[in-house]
Amino acid sequence: MALLAFQHDKKLGVADNSARYDLPLHNSAGSGFLLLLVALMSFLAMMTMTGAFAMHGVTSMWSSGLENQATIEIPARMSDGELRDKNELSALRDKLNGFLADQSYIESYEVMSREAVADLVSPWLGDDVNTAELPLPVLISVKLEDSSADILYRIRQNIRKYADDIRLDTHESWLSDILRLAGSLQFSAVIVTLIIGATTVIAIAGAVRSRMAEFRGDIELLHLMGASSTYISSQFQRHSVILSFKGSIIGIITGALALGLFSILSPSGAESLVPALHLGLFEWIILLLIPVAACLIAHITAKITVLRTLSELPL
């Protein structure tokens, strides 16, 4: 029996060599299952956190890209249903062009060409529609120095002097909905990560209890020989930490390979609807700390579980 291998010159309950076990925990049949479970939990945690990081990057890009941005639209159809001819649209465009050029709070603006507007609406009309014959609105992209409510109100009041149906779109309505959805997804990722951590705690605690039941006779003999509860706990802690470290390393390596494969297979380019996966140094550091977190969880969980279980045993 492994516990009888105490050296004669060794004090009871004191481990002179941290690499040795007085309990044959490394020969337990459930070690492989715990290693596999920690690997799976680490992989899922890495995928969840990567998704949260990617979503944060996309929302930051959308927010910064549309910050202080607005679009002025001169509709091709008036409020009474009549269509504006090209001359009227050109006249209104020139008036707005002159107005915008004189405003100090407008950093820059660009009058979109008819071809650019046609390209925007063509995906909804199809390739068979001749956009050259369609009445298209005039769109002006505006970059503001400050998108305060006062400035937006002044712009709306001034552009309506030229036509009542000219609109100013600040993109706030749909952007706020998208950002709210992104925030909900990020919050869900945090909840899933916490659930993964809780599942890992439960699995390690169950594995420790199972091993304590398996080696109860050995534990009782160690107690009779003078080993303290802390010493016995350290045996389980070391075993759990080693398994958790190995499993988490397997999990993050598998996750890194999966992320690399996703980056290769995912579409890229300006027309791609799926954003390119890009993680910065800080994000990679957080992901690489998953084994540290797994070892910390294993250490604390094993210690609490062993000490609590030992307090319940009639030793």
Summary of the structure (lengths in Angstrom):
residues: 315
radius of gyration: 32.9
end to end distance: 20.1
largest distance: 105.5
contacts: 877
relative contact order: 0.17
helix: 65%
strand: 8%
